[in-house]
């Protein structure tokens, strides 16, 4: 007698696949149902996650990125309140590093920006450098 090599059998245990399974797969259905009951029990015993209100963030583009770095530099220079601490905190080395990042971006993007973007970056850098020099004294 020749023994046929069947290889392996794949049984889909996903919930939506139960309807498609043959009648002979009742054990699989029972196992899936058991897993479903466990999942439901975990959901019921798990603490409810608080749903945070949706925050509408601005579109990500070059100007919003530069404005974000500007705000970060202003916080580090002590020009505006740190939103986490709720007070003005100076960290001049971090402020200088952010200014250096903006300077690097100005150099690397030269010739690839619109006039408005170039002017915005130029003015922001000028203002930040003036604030840094004043705070350093």
Chimera marker file (.cmm) of the C-alpha trace (Angstrom):
<marker_set name="trace">
<marker id="1" x="0.000" y="0.000" z="0.000" r="1" g="1" b="0" radius="0.5"/>
<marker id="2" x="1.091" y="3.384" z="-0.849" r="1" g="1" b="0" radius="0.5"/>
<marker id="3" x="0.911" y="5.973" z="1.876" r="1" g="1" b="0" radius="0.5"/>
<marker id="4" x="0.007" y="9.414" z="0.616" r="1" g="1" b="0" radius="0.5"/>
<marker id="5" x="2.002" y="12.335" z="1.941" r="1" g="1" b="0" radius="0.5"/>
<marker id="6" x="-0.535" y="15.037" z="2.776" r="1" g="1" b="0" radius="0.5"/>
<marker id="7" x="2.015" y="17.502" z="4.097" r="1" g="1" b="0" radius="0.5"/>
<marker id="8" x="0.376" y="19.922" z="6.443" r="1" g="1" b="0" radius="0.5"/>
<marker id="9" x="-3.140" y="21.283" z="6.828" r="1" g="1" b="0" radius="0.5"/>
<marker id="10" x="-3.974" y="24.949" z="7.262" r="1" g="1" b="0" radius="0.5"/>
<marker id="11" x="-7.028" y="25.775" z="9.360" r="1" g="1" b="0" radius="0.5"/>
<marker id="12" x="-8.196" y="29.364" z="9.443" r="1" g="1" b="0" radius="0.5"/>
<marker id="13" x="-9.244" y="30.248" z="13.007" r="1" g="1" b="0" radius="0.5"/>
<marker id="14" x="-10.261" y="33.823" z="12.369" r="1" g="1" b="0" radius="0.5"/>
<marker id="15" x="-13.829" y="34.682" z="13.353" r="1" g="1" b="0" radius="0.5"/>
<marker id="16" x="-15.028" y="35.653" z="9.889" r="1" g="1" b="0" radius="0.5"/>
<marker id="17" x="-13.569" y="32.413" z="8.488" r="1" g="1" b="0" radius="0.5"/>
<marker id="18" x="-15.769" y="30.234" z="10.732" r="1" g="1" b="0" radius="0.5"/>
<marker id="19" x="-18.665" y="30.557" z="8.315" r="1" g="1" b="0" radius="0.5"/>
<marker id="20" x="-16.507" y="29.239" z="5.480" r="1" g="1" b="0" radius="0.5"/>
<marker id="21" x="-15.108" y="26.232" z="7.329" r="1" g="1" b="0" radius="0.5"/>
<marker id="22" x="-16.398" y="22.764" z="6.647" r="1" g="1" b="0" radius="0.5"/>
<marker id="23" x="-18.728" y="21.026" z="9.056" r="1" g="1" b="0" radius="0.5"/>
<marker id="24" x="-15.848" y="18.817" z="10.203" r="1" g="1" b="0" radius="0.5"/>
<marker id="25" x="-14.087" y="21.802" z="11.804" r="1" g="1" b="0" radius="0.5"/>
<marker id="26" x="-16.328" y="22.023" z="14.870" r="1" g="1" b="0" radius="0.5"/>
<marker id="27" x="-13.340" y="21.778" z="17.241" r="1" g="1" b="0" radius="0.5"/>
<marker id="28" x="-11.780" y="24.834" z="15.644" r="1" g="1" b="0" radius="0.5"/>
<marker id="29" x="-15.028" y="26.741" z="16.108" r="1" g="1" b="0" radius="0.5"/>
<marker id="30" x="-15.125" y="25.771" z="19.771" r="1" g="1" b="0" radius="0.5"/>
<marker id="31" x="-11.524" y="26.909" z="20.270" r="1" g="1" b="0" radius="0.5"/>
<marker id="32" x="-12.243" y="30.203" z="18.504" r="1" g="1" b="0" radius="0.5"/>
<marker id="33" x="-15.365" y="30.698" z="20.579" r="1" g="1" b="0" radius="0.5"/>
<marker id="34" x="-13.327" y="30.044" z="23.731" r="1" g="1" b="0" radius="0.5"/>
<marker id="35" x="-10.747" y="32.609" z="22.669" r="1" g="1" b="0" radius="0.5"/>
<marker id="36" x="-13.528" y="35.077" z="21.913" r="1" g="1" b="0" radius="0.5"/>
<marker id="37" x="-14.979" y="34.597" z="25.412" r="1" g="1" b="0" radius="0.5"/>
<marker id="38" x="-11.521" y="35.174" z="26.934" r="1" g="1" b="0" radius="0.5"/>
<marker id="39" x="-11.052" y="38.350" z="24.888" r="1" g="1" b="0" radius="0.5"/>
<marker id="40" x="-14.465" y="39.626" z="25.972" r="1" g="1" b="0" radius="0.5"/>
<marker id="41" x="-13.674" y="38.864" z="29.631" r="1" g="1" b="0" radius="0.5"/>
<marker id="42" x="-10.386" y="40.752" z="29.365" r="1" g="1" b="0" radius="0.5"/>
<marker id="43" x="-12.161" y="43.746" z="27.860" r="1" g="1" b="0" radius="0.5"/>
<marker id="44" x="-14.704" y="43.772" z="30.677" r="1" g="1" b="0" radius="0.5"/>
<marker id="45" x="-12.111" y="43.508" z="33.468" r="1" g="1" b="0" radius="0.5"/>
<marker id="46" x="-9.625" y="45.925" z="31.888" r="1" g="1" b="0" radius="0.5"/>
<marker id="47" x="-9.953" y="49.529" z="33.059" r="1" g="1" b="0" radius="0.5"/>
<marker id="48" x="-11.667" y="51.710" z="30.526" r="1" g="1" b="0" radius="0.5"/>
<marker id="49" x="-9.282" y="53.874" z="28.594" r="1" g="1" b="0" radius="0.5"/>
<marker id="50" x="-10.063" y="57.535" z="28.779" r="1" g="1" b="0" radius="0.5"/>
<marker id="51" x="-10.805" y="58.946" z="25.388" r="1" g="1" b="0" radius="0.5"/>
<marker id="52" x="-8.905" y="62.149" z="24.895" r="1" g="1" b="0" radius="0.5"/>
<marker id="53" x="-10.588" y="64.896" z="22.921" r="1" g="1" b="0" radius="0.5"/>
<marker id="54" x="-9.412" y="65.096" z="19.341" r="1" g="1" b="0" radius="0.5"/>
<marker id="55" x="-6.745" y="67.714" z="18.837" r="1" g="1" b="0" radius="0.5"/>
<marker id="56" x="-6.633" y="69.312" z="15.438" r="1" g="1" b="0" radius="0.5"/>
<marker id="57" x="-2.985" y="69.822" z="14.605" r="1" g="1" b="0" radius="0.5"/>
<marker id="58" x="-1.756" y="72.075" z="11.830" r="1" g="1" b="0" radius="0.5"/>
<marker id="59" x="-0.622" y="70.607" z="8.529" r="1" g="1" b="0" radius="0.5"/>
<marker id="60" x="2.982" y="69.427" z="8.541" r="1" g="1" b="0" radius="0.5"/>
<marker id="61" x="4.979" y="71.578" z="6.161" r="1" g="1" b="0" radius="0.5"/>
<marker id="62" x="8.182" y="73.594" z="6.220" r="1" g="1" b="0" radius="0.5"/>
<marker id="63" x="6.728" y="76.764" z="7.827" r="1" g="1" b="0" radius="0.5"/>
<marker id="64" x="5.022" y="74.842" z="10.664" r="1" g="1" b="0" radius="0.5"/>
<marker id="65" x="8.253" y="72.913" z="11.267" r="1" g="1" b="0" radius="0.5"/>
<marker id="66" x="10.256" y="76.141" z="11.502" r="1" g="1" b="0" radius="0.5"/>
<marker id="67" x="7.646" y="77.726" z="13.779" r="1" g="1" b="0" radius="0.5"/>
<marker id="68" x="7.800" y="74.654" z="16.014" r="1" g="1" b="0" radius="0.5"/>
<marker id="69" x="11.589" y="74.938" z="16.296" r="1" g="1" b="0" radius="0.5"/>
<marker id="70" x="11.186" y="78.668" z="16.978" r="1" g="1" b="0" radius="0.5"/>
<marker id="71" x="8.786" y="77.983" z="19.834" r="1" g="1" b="0" radius="0.5"/>
<marker id="72" x="11.179" y="75.410" z="21.246" r="1" g="1" b="0" radius="0.5"/>
<marker id="73" x="14.070" y="77.871" z="21.104" r="1" g="1" b="0" radius="0.5"/>
<marker id="74" x="11.971" y="80.586" z="22.760" r="1" g="1" b="0" radius="0.5"/>
<marker id="75" x="11.130" y="78.226" z="25.619" r="1" g="1" b="0" radius="0.5"/>
<marker id="76" x="14.799" y="77.302" z="26.089" r="1" g="1" b="0" radius="0.5"/>
<marker id="77" x="15.857" y="80.946" z="25.996" r="1" g="1" b="0" radius="0.5"/>
<marker id="78" x="13.297" y="81.795" z="28.684" r="1" g="1" b="0" radius="0.5"/>
<marker id="79" x="11.352" y="84.141" z="26.427" r="1" g="1" b="0" radius="0.5"/>
<marker id="80" x="8.085" y="82.213" z="26.844" r="1" g="1" b="0" radius="0.5"/>
<marker id="81" x="6.717" y="79.856" z="29.488" r="1" g="1" b="0" radius="0.5"/>
<marker id="82" x="7.552" y="76.190" z="29.365" r="1" g="1" b="0" radius="0.5"/>
<marker id="83" x="4.136" y="74.546" z="28.814" r="1" g="1" b="0" radius="0.5"/>
<marker id="84" x="5.092" y="71.572" z="31.004" r="1" g="1" b="0" radius="0.5"/>
<marker id="85" x="6.606" y="73.479" z="33.932" r="1" g="1" b="0" radius="0.5"/>
<marker id="86" x="4.191" y="76.416" z="33.644" r="1" g="1" b="0" radius="0.5"/>
<marker id="87" x="6.994" y="78.920" z="34.188" r="1" g="1" b="0" radius="0.5"/>
<marker id="88" x="9.908" y="80.468" z="32.331" r="1" g="1" b="0" radius="0.5"/>
<marker id="89" x="13.005" y="78.291" z="32.482" r="1" g="1" b="0" radius="0.5"/>
<marker id="90" x="16.315" y="79.150" z="30.836" r="1" g="1" b="0" radius="0.5"/>
<marker id="91" x="18.445" y="76.502" z="29.189" r="1" g="1" b="0" radius="0.5"/>
<marker id="92" x="20.824" y="78.516" z="27.008" r="1" g="1" b="0" radius="0.5"/>
<marker id="93" x="22.817" y="75.561" z="25.615" r="1" g="1" b="0" radius="0.5"/>
<marker id="94" x="19.596" y="73.959" z="24.339" r="1" g="1" b="0" radius="0.5"/>
<marker id="95" x="18.453" y="77.306" z="22.945" r="1" g="1" b="0" radius="0.5"/>
<marker id="96" x="21.778" y="77.709" z="21.120" r="1" g="1" b="0" radius="0.5"/>
<marker id="97" x="21.499" y="74.183" z="19.730" r="1" g="1" b="0" radius="0.5"/>
<marker id="98" x="18.033" y="74.912" z="18.331" r="1" g="1" b="0" radius="0.5"/>
<marker id="99" x="19.335" y="78.130" z="16.772" r="1" g="1" b="0" radius="0.5"/>
<marker id="100" x="22.185" y="76.120" z="15.225" r="1" g="1" b="0" radius="0.5"/>
<marker id="101" x="19.673" y="73.619" z="13.819" r="1" g="1" b="0" radius="0.5"/>
<marker id="102" x="17.711" y="76.453" z="12.223" r="1" g="1" b="0" radius="0.5"/>
<marker id="103" x="20.962" y="77.899" z="10.800" r="1" g="1" b="0" radius="0.5"/>
<marker id="104" x="21.846" y="74.524" z="9.339" r="1" g="1" b="0" radius="0.5"/>
<marker id="105" x="18.377" y="74.262" z="7.764" r="1" g="1" b="0" radius="0.5"/>
<marker id="106" x="18.800" y="77.726" z="6.274" r="1" g="1" b="0" radius="0.5"/>
<marker id="107" x="22.113" y="76.699" z="4.735" r="1" g="1" b="0" radius="0.5"/>
<marker id="108" x="20.966" y="73.288" z="3.465" r="1" g="1" b="0" radius="0.5"/>
<marker id="109" x="17.698" y="74.553" z="1.974" r="1" g="1" b="0" radius="0.5"/>
<marker id="110" x="19.189" y="77.626" z="0.276" r="1" g="1" b="0" radius="0.5"/>
<marker id="111" x="17.746" y="77.915" z="-3.230" r="1" g="1" b="0" radius="0.5"/>
<marker id="112" x="14.948" y="75.405" z="-2.536" r="1" g="1" b="0" radius="0.5"/>
<marker id="113" x="12.568" y="77.613" z="-0.545" r="1" g="1" b="0" radius="0.5"/>
<marker id="114" x="9.953" y="80.092" z="-1.631" r="1" g="1" b="0" radius="0.5"/>
<marker id="115" x="10.623" y="83.784" z="-0.916" r="1" g="1" b="0" radius="0.5"/>
<marker id="116" x="8.121" y="83.697" z="1.977" r="1" g="1" b="0" radius="0.5"/>
<marker id="117" x="9.797" y="80.679" z="3.558" r="1" g="1" b="0" radius="0.5"/>
<marker id="118" x="13.267" y="82.200" z="3.129" r="1" g="1" b="0" radius="0.5"/>
<marker id="119" x="12.161" y="85.486" z="4.710" r="1" g="1" b="0" radius="0.5"/>
<marker id="120" x="10.406" y="83.739" z="7.587" r="1" g="1" b="0" radius="0.5"/>
<marker id="121" x="13.461" y="81.620" z="8.388" r="1" g="1" b="0" radius="0.5"/>
<marker id="122" x="15.799" y="84.626" z="8.066" r="1" g="1" b="0" radius="0.5"/>
<marker id="123" x="13.697" y="86.780" z="10.427" r="1" g="1" b="0" radius="0.5"/>
<marker id="124" x="13.172" y="84.014" z="12.967" r="1" g="1" b="0" radius="0.5"/>
<marker id="125" x="16.917" y="83.328" z="13.082" r="1" g="1" b="0" radius="0.5"/>
<marker id="126" x="17.697" y="87.024" z="13.482" r="1" g="1" b="0" radius="0.5"/>
<marker id="127" x="15.222" y="87.407" z="16.362" r="1" g="1" b="0" radius="0.5"/>
<marker id="128" x="16.438" y="84.249" z="18.126" r="1" g="1" b="0" radius="0.5"/>
<marker id="129" x="20.089" y="85.283" z="17.849" r="1" g="1" b="0" radius="0.5"/>
<marker id="130" x="19.292" y="88.717" z="19.354" r="1" g="1" b="0" radius="0.5"/>
<marker id="131" x="17.404" y="87.104" z="22.255" r="1" g="1" b="0" radius="0.5"/>
<marker id="132" x="20.252" y="84.632" z="22.812" r="1" g="1" b="0" radius="0.5"/>
<marker id="133" x="22.877" y="87.390" z="22.970" r="1" g="1" b="0" radius="0.5"/>
<marker id="134" x="20.742" y="89.419" z="25.414" r="1" g="1" b="0" radius="0.5"/>
<marker id="135" x="20.141" y="86.389" z="27.661" r="1" g="1" b="0" radius="0.5"/>
<marker id="136" x="23.795" y="85.386" z="27.622" r="1" g="1" b="0" radius="0.5"/>
<marker id="137" x="24.957" y="88.754" z="29.033" r="1" g="1" b="0" radius="0.5"/>
<link id1="1" id2="2" r="1" g="1" b="0" radius="0.2"/>
<link id1="2" id2="3" r="1" g="1" b="0" radius="0.2"/>
<link id1="3" id2="4" r="1" g="1" b="0" radius="0.2"/>
<link id1="4" id2="5" r="1" g="1" b="0" radius="0.2"/>
<link id1="5" id2="6" r="1" g="1" b="0" radius="0.2"/>
<link id1="6" id2="7" r="1" g="1" b="0" radius="0.2"/>
<link id1="7" id2="8" r="1" g="1" b="0" radius="0.2"/>
<link id1="8" id2="9" r="1" g="1" b="0" radius="0.2"/>
<link id1="9" id2="10" r="1" g="1" b="0" radius="0.2"/>
<link id1="10" id2="11" r="1" g="1" b="0" radius="0.2"/>
<link id1="11" id2="12" r="1" g="1" b="0" radius="0.2"/>
<link id1="12" id2="13" r="1" g="1" b="0" radius="0.2"/>
<link id1="13" id2="14" r="1" g="1" b="0" radius="0.2"/>
<link id1="14" id2="15" r="1" g="1" b="0" radius="0.2"/>
<link id1="15" id2="16" r="1" g="1" b="0" radius="0.2"/>
<link id1="16" id2="17" r="1" g="1" b="0" radius="0.2"/>
<link id1="17" id2="18" r="1" g="1" b="0" radius="0.2"/>
<link id1="18" id2="19" r="1" g="1" b="0" radius="0.2"/>
<link id1="19" id2="20" r="1" g="1" b="0" radius="0.2"/>
<link id1="20" id2="21" r="1" g="1" b="0" radius="0.2"/>
<link id1="21" id2="22" r="1" g="1" b="0" radius="0.2"/>
<link id1="22" id2="23" r="1" g="1" b="0" radius="0.2"/>
<link id1="23" id2="24" r="1" g="1" b="0" radius="0.2"/>
<link id1="24" id2="25" r="1" g="1" b="0" radius="0.2"/>
<link id1="25" id2="26" r="1" g="1" b="0" radius="0.2"/>
<link id1="26" id2="27" r="1" g="1" b="0" radius="0.2"/>
<link id1="27" id2="28" r="1" g="1" b="0" radius="0.2"/>
<link id1="28" id2="29" r="1" g="1" b="0" radius="0.2"/>
<link id1="29" id2="30" r="1" g="1" b="0" radius="0.2"/>
<link id1="30" id2="31" r="1" g="1" b="0" radius="0.2"/>
<link id1="31" id2="32" r="1" g="1" b="0" radius="0.2"/>
<link id1="32" id2="33" r="1" g="1" b="0" radius="0.2"/>
<link id1="33" id2="34" r="1" g="1" b="0" radius="0.2"/>
<link id1="34" id2="35" r="1" g="1" b="0" radius="0.2"/>
<link id1="35" id2="36" r="1" g="1" b="0" radius="0.2"/>
<link id1="36" id2="37" r="1" g="1" b="0" radius="0.2"/>
<link id1="37" id2="38" r="1" g="1" b="0" radius="0.2"/>
<link id1="38" id2="39" r="1" g="1" b="0" radius="0.2"/>
<link id1="39" id2="40" r="1" g="1" b="0" radius="0.2"/>
<link id1="40" id2="41" r="1" g="1" b="0" radius="0.2"/>
<link id1="41" id2="42" r="1" g="1" b="0" radius="0.2"/>
<link id1="42" id2="43" r="1" g="1" b="0" radius="0.2"/>
<link id1="43" id2="44" r="1" g="1" b="0" radius="0.2"/>
<link id1="44" id2="45" r="1" g="1" b="0" radius="0.2"/>
<link id1="45" id2="46" r="1" g="1" b="0" radius="0.2"/>
<link id1="46" id2="47" r="1" g="1" b="0" radius="0.2"/>
<link id1="47" id2="48" r="1" g="1" b="0" radius="0.2"/>
<link id1="48" id2="49" r="1" g="1" b="0" radius="0.2"/>
<link id1="49" id2="50" r="1" g="1" b="0" radius="0.2"/>
<link id1="50" id2="51" r="1" g="1" b="0" radius="0.2"/>
<link id1="51" id2="52" r="1" g="1" b="0" radius="0.2"/>
<link id1="52" id2="53" r="1" g="1" b="0" radius="0.2"/>
<link id1="53" id2="54" r="1" g="1" b="0" radius="0.2"/>
<link id1="54" id2="55" r="1" g="1" b="0" radius="0.2"/>
<link id1="55" id2="56" r="1" g="1" b="0" radius="0.2"/>
<link id1="56" id2="57" r="1" g="1" b="0" radius="0.2"/>
<link id1="57" id2="58" r="1" g="1" b="0" radius="0.2"/>
<link id1="58" id2="59" r="1" g="1" b="0" radius="0.2"/>
<link id1="59" id2="60" r="1" g="1" b="0" radius="0.2"/>
<link id1="60" id2="61" r="1" g="1" b="0" radius="0.2"/>
<link id1="61" id2="62" r="1" g="1" b="0" radius="0.2"/>
<link id1="62" id2="63" r="1" g="1" b="0" radius="0.2"/>
<link id1="63" id2="64" r="1" g="1" b="0" radius="0.2"/>
<link id1="64" id2="65" r="1" g="1" b="0" radius="0.2"/>
<link id1="65" id2="66" r="1" g="1" b="0" radius="0.2"/>
<link id1="66" id2="67" r="1" g="1" b="0" radius="0.2"/>
<link id1="67" id2="68" r="1" g="1" b="0" radius="0.2"/>
<link id1="68" id2="69" r="1" g="1" b="0" radius="0.2"/>
<link id1="69" id2="70" r="1" g="1" b="0" radius="0.2"/>
<link id1="70" id2="71" r="1" g="1" b="0" radius="0.2"/>
<link id1="71" id2="72" r="1" g="1" b="0" radius="0.2"/>
<link id1="72" id2="73" r="1" g="1" b="0" radius="0.2"/>
<link id1="73" id2="74" r="1" g="1" b="0" radius="0.2"/>
<link id1="74" id2="75" r="1" g="1" b="0" radius="0.2"/>
<link id1="75" id2="76" r="1" g="1" b="0" radius="0.2"/>
<link id1="76" id2="77" r="1" g="1" b="0" radius="0.2"/>
<link id1="77" id2="78" r="1" g="1" b="0" radius="0.2"/>
<link id1="78" id2="79" r="1" g="1" b="0" radius="0.2"/>
<link id1="79" id2="80" r="1" g="1" b="0" radius="0.2"/>
<link id1="80" id2="81" r="1" g="1" b="0" radius="0.2"/>
<link id1="81" id2="82" r="1" g="1" b="0" radius="0.2"/>
<link id1="82" id2="83" r="1" g="1" b="0" radius="0.2"/>
<link id1="83" id2="84" r="1" g="1" b="0" radius="0.2"/>
<link id1="84" id2="85" r="1" g="1" b="0" radius="0.2"/>
<link id1="85" id2="86" r="1" g="1" b="0" radius="0.2"/>
<link id1="86" id2="87" r="1" g="1" b="0" radius="0.2"/>
<link id1="87" id2="88" r="1" g="1" b="0" radius="0.2"/>
<link id1="88" id2="89" r="1" g="1" b="0" radius="0.2"/>
<link id1="89" id2="90" r="1" g="1" b="0" radius="0.2"/>
<link id1="90" id2="91" r="1" g="1" b="0" radius="0.2"/>
<link id1="91" id2="92" r="1" g="1" b="0" radius="0.2"/>
<link id1="92" id2="93" r="1" g="1" b="0" radius="0.2"/>
<link id1="93" id2="94" r="1" g="1" b="0" radius="0.2"/>
<link id1="94" id2="95" r="1" g="1" b="0" radius="0.2"/>
<link id1="95" id2="96" r="1" g="1" b="0" radius="0.2"/>
<link id1="96" id2="97" r="1" g="1" b="0" radius="0.2"/>
<link id1="97" id2="98" r="1" g="1" b="0" radius="0.2"/>
<link id1="98" id2="99" r="1" g="1" b="0" radius="0.2"/>
<link id1="99" id2="100" r="1" g="1" b="0" radius="0.2"/>
<link id1="100" id2="101" r="1" g="1" b="0" radius="0.2"/>
<link id1="101" id2="102" r="1" g="1" b="0" radius="0.2"/>
<link id1="102" id2="103" r="1" g="1" b="0" radius="0.2"/>
<link id1="103" id2="104" r="1" g="1" b="0" radius="0.2"/>
<link id1="104" id2="105" r="1" g="1" b="0" radius="0.2"/>
<link id1="105" id2="106" r="1" g="1" b="0" radius="0.2"/>
<link id1="106" id2="107" r="1" g="1" b="0" radius="0.2"/>
<link id1="107" id2="108" r="1" g="1" b="0" radius="0.2"/>
<link id1="108" id2="109" r="1" g="1" b="0" radius="0.2"/>
<link id1="109" id2="110" r="1" g="1" b="0" radius="0.2"/>
<link id1="110" id2="111" r="1" g="1" b="0" radius="0.2"/>
<link id1="111" id2="112" r="1" g="1" b="0" radius="0.2"/>
<link id1="112" id2="113" r="1" g="1" b="0" radius="0.2"/>
<link id1="113" id2="114" r="1" g="1" b="0" radius="0.2"/>
<link id1="114" id2="115" r="1" g="1" b="0" radius="0.2"/>
<link id1="115" id2="116" r="1" g="1" b="0" radius="0.2"/>
<link id1="116" id2="117" r="1" g="1" b="0" radius="0.2"/>
<link id1="117" id2="118" r="1" g="1" b="0" radius="0.2"/>
<link id1="118" id2="119" r="1" g="1" b="0" radius="0.2"/>
<link id1="119" id2="120" r="1" g="1" b="0" radius="0.2"/>
<link id1="120" id2="121" r="1" g="1" b="0" radius="0.2"/>
<link id1="121" id2="122" r="1" g="1" b="0" radius="0.2"/>
<link id1="122" id2="123" r="1" g="1" b="0" radius="0.2"/>
<link id1="123" id2="124" r="1" g="1" b="0" radius="0.2"/>
<link id1="124" id2="125" r="1" g="1" b="0" radius="0.2"/>
<link id1="125" id2="126" r="1" g="1" b="0" radius="0.2"/>
<link id1="126" id2="127" r="1" g="1" b="0" radius="0.2"/>
<link id1="127" id2="128" r="1" g="1" b="0" radius="0.2"/>
<link id1="128" id2="129" r="1" g="1" b="0" radius="0.2"/>
<link id1="129" id2="130" r="1" g="1" b="0" radius="0.2"/>
<link id1="130" id2="131" r="1" g="1" b="0" radius="0.2"/>
<link id1="131" id2="132" r="1" g="1" b="0" radius="0.2"/>
<link id1="132" id2="133" r="1" g="1" b="0" radius="0.2"/>
<link id1="133" id2="134" r="1" g="1" b="0" radius="0.2"/>
<link id1="134" id2="135" r="1" g="1" b="0" radius="0.2"/>
<link id1="135" id2="136" r="1" g="1" b="0" radius="0.2"/>
<link id1="136" id2="137" r="1" g="1" b="0" radius="0.2"/>
</marker_set>
